[in-house]
Amino acid sequence: LGLKLQNSLDAAVADGFLDKLNGKYQFCHDRVQETAYKMLSMEDRASRHSRYGLALCRYTLKNINDDAMLFTAVDQVNRGGPHIVSGSDHGSLLAYLNLRAGKKAMDMSDFASALAFFDHGILFLDENHWHDNYNLSLELFDNAVKCTYAIGDHQRLNKFSEQVLSFARSFNDKLTVIYHAVSALCDASSLDEAIEKGVWVLSMLGEDLFQPSSRSETLALIEKTRCLVQGYPEDLLLNYNLMTDSSKIMAMKFLSRLEISLVMGRRGVIPIVTSKMVELSLVHGLTPMSAIGFAYFGSMLASIGH
C-alpha cells in the first residue's frame, strides 16, 4: 500500500482501540471495528478494499500456492467492485484472479463460494469480452454453469448457458454447458427432452445410436456386444489403454449421464446406450465412465441368462 502503518497502529493501541499480541494487531472489540468501518463513506470503503486487495494480489501472483492469501486478496478486490477497473487489461487480470479463486473453491467442493468468484470475474470483464478475452470468458461461464448445477440453481444455469450458446465459436466449446443442461433435465425427470438432446449431441459427435424396432433386434445388439467383449481377455482389459480422443470422452460423459437416469424410466433405451459405451471403450480406450457401461452390460447379460 506504500504506507507506514506501524506508528499509526501503535498509537491506536495506546488509545485502547487496538490490541497487539505477538506482533499482530486486532480491534479490541467487534463494535469498535464496526463503528470505524461505518465512519467511512461508501466510496471510501470501496477504494480502501480495492487498494488493499490489489496490494495482496501482487503477492498472490508471485505465490501461486498460497490459497488463503488468494481468497483474501480477491475478496477485498470484489468488495471494491468493478468501478475500480482502470482499463481492459486491469479488468482481465481481476477476472483471471477470480477465476483462479473460483477453481480453488471448486477443488474444495465449496460451489457457492466458487460461483460468487466466477460471478465477480464476469463483472470485471468489459462489454466486448467475448471478442477480446474469449478463452477467459468461456472458462468463467463454463465454471459458473458447473457451480449452478452443483447447487441446484437451474434458473441461473440457463442464464449462463445462454451466453455460451450465443457466443461460443465452435460446437465443442458449447459441450460443457449442453452437458449440464442435459443433466439438469435428467434431474428434473424430463427424460424425453434429455434423451432427445443427448441423442442429438451424440450424432454431432459422430456417434449415432442404433434404434432397435423389436425385442429380437435388441437381443441381437446385446449379443453383438457380448461377442465384441469376448475378444478382449480379462488381463488385457485390466491394463487397457486410456481414451484420448476428446470427442469420444465427451460422448462417454453424455452416454453415462443418460444411462444412470434411464433407470428411472425409458428402460428400453438402456441396452442401446450400454452397448455404445462398451463399444467406445473397447475401440477407443477406457475412461472413468467405462466402468458404468461395463457394470450395466454385466447386469443385462445376467438378466437374459448369460
C-alpha positions in Angstrom: 0.0 0.0 0.0 3.0 2.3 0.3 2.0 3.4 3.8 4.0 3.4 7.1 1.3 1.8 9.3 3.1 0.7 12.4 3.3 4.1 14.1 -0.4 4.7 13.5 -1.3 1.2 14.7 0.8 1.6 17.8 -1.0 5.0 18.5 -4.3 3.2 18.2 -3.1 0.5 20.7 -2.1 3.3 23.1 -5.6 4.8 22.8 -7.2 1.5 23.5 -8.8 0.9 20.1 -6.5 -2.0 19.1 -4.8 -4.9 20.9 -1.3 -6.0 20.0 -0.4 -9.6 20.6 2.7 -11.4 19.4 3.3 -8.7 16.8 -0.2 -8.9 15.4 -2.9 -6.1 15.7 -6.6 -6.6 16.1 -9.6 -4.5 17.2 -10.2 -4.6 20.9 -13.9 -5.3 20.3 -16.1 -6.0 17.3 -18.1 -2.9 18.0 -15.0 -0.7 17.6 -14.3 -2.3 14.2 -17.9 -1.9 13.2 -18.0 1.8 14.2 -14.7 2.6 12.4 -16.0 1.0 9.3 -19.3 2.9 9.3 -17.4 6.2 9.6 -16.1 5.7 6.1 -18.3 6.7 3.1 -19.3 4.0 0.6 -16.8 5.4 -1.9 -14.0 5.4 0.7 -14.8 1.8 1.7 -14.7 0.6 -1.9 -11.4 2.5 -2.5 -9.8 1.0 0.6 -11.0 -2.5 -0.1 -9.7 -2.2 -3.7 -6.3 -0.8 -2.7 -5.8 -3.4 -0.1 -6.9 -6.2 -2.4 -4.7 -5.1 -5.3 -1.7 -4.9 -3.0 -2.4 -8.5 -1.9 -3.0 -9.6 -5.5 0.6 -8.6 -6.4 1.7 -11.1 -3.7 -0.6 -13.9 -4.9 0.7 -13.6 -8.5 4.2 -14.4 -7.1 3.0 -17.1 -4.6 0.5 -19.2 -6.5 0.2 -21.9 -3.8 -1.0 -19.5 -1.1 -4.7 -20.3 -1.3 -5.7 -18.3 1.8 -4.0 -15.2 0.6 -5.6 -15.6 -2.8 -9.1 -15.8 -1.3 -8.4 -12.8 0.9 -7.0 -10.7 -1.9 -9.8 -11.5 -4.4 -12.5 -11.0 -1.8 -11.1 -7.5 -1.0 -11.0 -6.5 -4.7 -14.5 -7.8 -5.2 -15.7 -5.7 -2.2 -14.3 -2.7 -4.1 -16.4 -3.5 -7.1 -15.9 -3.3 -10.9 -15.9 0.5 -11.0 -12.3 0.4 -9.8 -11.2 -1.0 -13.2 -8.9 1.4 -15.0 -8.7 -0.4 -18.3 -9.5 -3.7 -20.1 -6.1 -5.3 -19.1 -6.8 -4.4 -15.5 -10.2 -5.9 -15.6 -8.9 -9.0 -17.3 -6.4 -9.5 -14.6 -9.0 -9.2 -11.9 -11.3 -11.6 -13.8 -8.5 -14.1 -14.1 -7.8 -13.9 -10.3 -11.5 -14.5 -9.6 -11.3 -17.5 -12.0 -8.3 -18.8 -10.0 -10.0 -18.3 -6.7 -13.2 -19.9 -8.0 -11.4 -23.0 -9.3 -9.6 -23.4 -5.9 -13.0 -23.2 -4.2 -14.4 -25.8 -6.5 -11.5 -28.1 -5.6 -12.7 -27.8 -2.0 -16.3 -28.5 -3.1 -17.4 -25.1 -2.0 -19.5 -24.4 -5.1 -21.5 -21.5 -3.6 -18.3 -19.5 -2.9 -16.8 -20.6 -6.3 -19.9 -19.3 -8.1 -19.6 -15.9 -6.3 -16.0 -15.7 -7.6 -17.0 -16.5 -11.1 -19.8 -14.0 -10.9 -17.4 -11.3 -9.9 -15.0 -12.3 -12.5 -17.6 -11.9 -15.2 -18.4 -8.4 -13.8 -14.8 -7.3 -14.3 -14.9 -8.2 -18.0 -15.5 -5.4 -20.4 -18.5 -5.3 -22.8 -16.5 -6.8 -25.7 -15.1 -9.6 -23.6 -16.3 -12.4 -25.9 -14.2 -10.9 -28.6 -11.3 -9.5 -26.7 -11.0 -12.2 -23.9 -12.7 -15.3 -25.4 -10.9 -18.1 -23.6 -11.1 -16.3 -20.2 -14.8 -15.6 -20.8 -15.6 -19.1 -21.8 -13.8 -20.6 -18.8 -15.6 -18.2 -16.4 -19.0 -19.0 -17.8 -18.3 -22.8 -18.1 -17.3 -23.0 -14.5 -20.3 -20.8 -13.4 -22.5 -23.4 -15.2 -20.9 -26.2 -13.3 -21.4 -24.5 -10.0 -25.1 -23.6 -10.6 -25.7 -27.2 -11.5 -23.9 -28.4 -8.4 -26.0 -26.2 -6.1 -29.2 -26.9 -8.0 -29.8 -23.3 -9.3 -31.2 -24.3 -12.7 -32.5 -20.8 -13.5 -29.0 -19.3 -13.3 -27.6 -22.3 -15.1 -29.8 -21.4 -18.1 -28.8 -17.8 -17.9 -25.1 -18.6 -18.0 -25.7 -21.2 -20.7 -27.4 -18.8 -23.0 -24.3 -16.6 -23.1 -22.1 -19.5 -24.1 -24.5 -20.9 -26.6 -24.8 -17.4 -28.2 -21.1 -16.6 -28.3 -19.1 -19.8 -28.4 -17.0 -20.1 -31.5 -17.4 -23.9 -32.0 -19.7 -26.7 -31.2 -17.1 -28.3 -28.9 -17.0 -25.0 -26.9 -20.7 -25.5 -26.2 -20.5 -29.0 -25.0 -19.9 -28.3 -21.3 -23.0 -26.2 -20.9 -25.1 -28.6 -23.0 -23.9 -31.5 -20.9 -25.0 -29.7 -17.7 -28.3 -28.7 -19.3 -29.0 -32.3 -20.2 -28.0 -33.3 -16.6 -30.5 -30.8 -15.2 -33.2 -32.2 -17.4 -32.4 -35.7 -16.1 -32.6 -34.5 -12.6 -36.0 -32.9 -13.3 -37.2 -36.2 -14.7 -37.7 -34.6 -18.2 -36.2 -37.7 -19.7 -37.8 -37.4 -23.2 -36.2 -34.0 -23.7 -32.9 -35.1 -22.1 -32.8 -38.1 -24.4 -33.6 -36.0 -27.4 -30.8 -33.5 -26.7 -28.4 -36.3 -25.7 -29.0 -38.2 -29.0 -28.6 -35.0 -31.0 -25.3 -34.2 -29.3 -24.0 -37.8 -29.8 -24.9 -37.6 -33.5 -23.0 -34.3 -33.7 -20.0 -36.1 -32.2 -20.3 -38.8 -34.8 -22.0 -41.4 -32.5 -25.4 -42.3 -33.9 -27.4 -44.7 -31.7 -28.9 -47.8 -33.3 -32.6 -47.9 -32.6 -33.9 -51.5 -32.4 -37.5 -51.8 -33.5 -38.2 -55.1 -31.7 -37.0 -57.2 -28.8 -35.3 -59.6 -31.1 -33.2 -56.7 -32.5 -32.4 -55.6 -29.0 -31.2 -59.1 -28.1 -29.1 -59.2 -31.3 -27.5 -55.9 -30.3 -26.6 -57.3 -26.9 -25.2 -60.5 -28.4 -23.1 -58.5 -30.9 -21.7 -56.5 -28.0 -21.1 -59.7 -26.0 -19.1 -61.2 -28.8 -17.0 -58.0 -29.0 -16.2 -58.1 -25.3 -15.2 -61.8 -25.6 -12.4 -60.8 -27.9 -10.7 -59.0 -25.1 -9.2 -61.2 -22.3 -9.6 -60.0 -18.7 -5.9 -59.3 -18.2 -5.9 -57.2 -21.3 -8.8 -55.1 -20.1 -7.3 -54.6 -16.7 -4.3 -52.9 -18.3 -6.1 -51.4 -21.3 -5.1 -48.1 -22.9 -6.9 -44.9 -21.9 -9.2 -43.0 -24.1 -7.5 -39.8 -25.5 -9.9 -38.6 -28.2 -11.7 -35.6 -26.6 -14.9 -36.1 -28.7 -15.2 -39.7 -27.6 -14.6 -38.8 -24.0 -17.4 -36.2 -24.2 -19.6 -38.8 -25.9 -19.0 -41.2 -23.0 -19.9 -38.4 -20.5 -23.3 -37.9 -22.2 -23.9 -41.6 -22.5 -23.1 -42.3 -18.8 -25.4 -39.4 -17.7 -28.3 -40.8 -19.8 -27.5 -44.3 -18.6 -27.9 -43.5 -14.9 -31.1 -41.6 -15.5 -32.8 -44.1 -17.7 -33.2 -46.5 -14.7 -36.0 -44.1 -13.5 -37.8 -44.6 -16.8 -37.4 -45.5 -20.5 -35.5 -48.7 -19.5 -35.9 -50.0 -23.1 -33.2 -47.5 -24.2 -30.7 -48.8 -21.7 -29.3 -51.6 -23.9 -28.7 -49.1 -26.7 -26.8 -46.7 -24.5 -24.9 -49.5 -22.7 -23.8 -51.2 -25.9 -22.5 -47.9 -27.3 -20.5 -47.3 -24.1 -18.9 -50.7 -24.2 -18.1 -50.4 -27.9 -16.5 -46.9 -27.5 -14.4 -48.2 -24.5 -13.1 -51.2 -26.4 -12.4 -49.4 -29.6 -11.0 -46.1 -28.3 -9.8 -46.8 -24.7 -11.1 -46.6 -21.2 -12.4 -43.6 -19.3 -13.8 -43.4 -15.7 -17.3 -43.7 -17.3 -16.4 -47.1 -18.9 -17.0 -48.7 -15.5 -20.6 -47.7 -15.7 -21.1 -49.2 -19.1 -19.4 -52.5 -18.2 -21.4 -52.7 -15.0 -24.7 -52.2 -16.8 -23.7 -54.6 -19.5 -22.9 -57.3 -17.0 -26.3 -56.8 -15.3 -28.0 -57.0 -18.7 -26.3 -60.3 -19.6 -27.3 -61.7 -16.2 -30.9 -60.6 -16.7 -31.2 -62.6 -20.0 -29.5 -65.7 -18.7 -25.9 -65.3 -19.8 
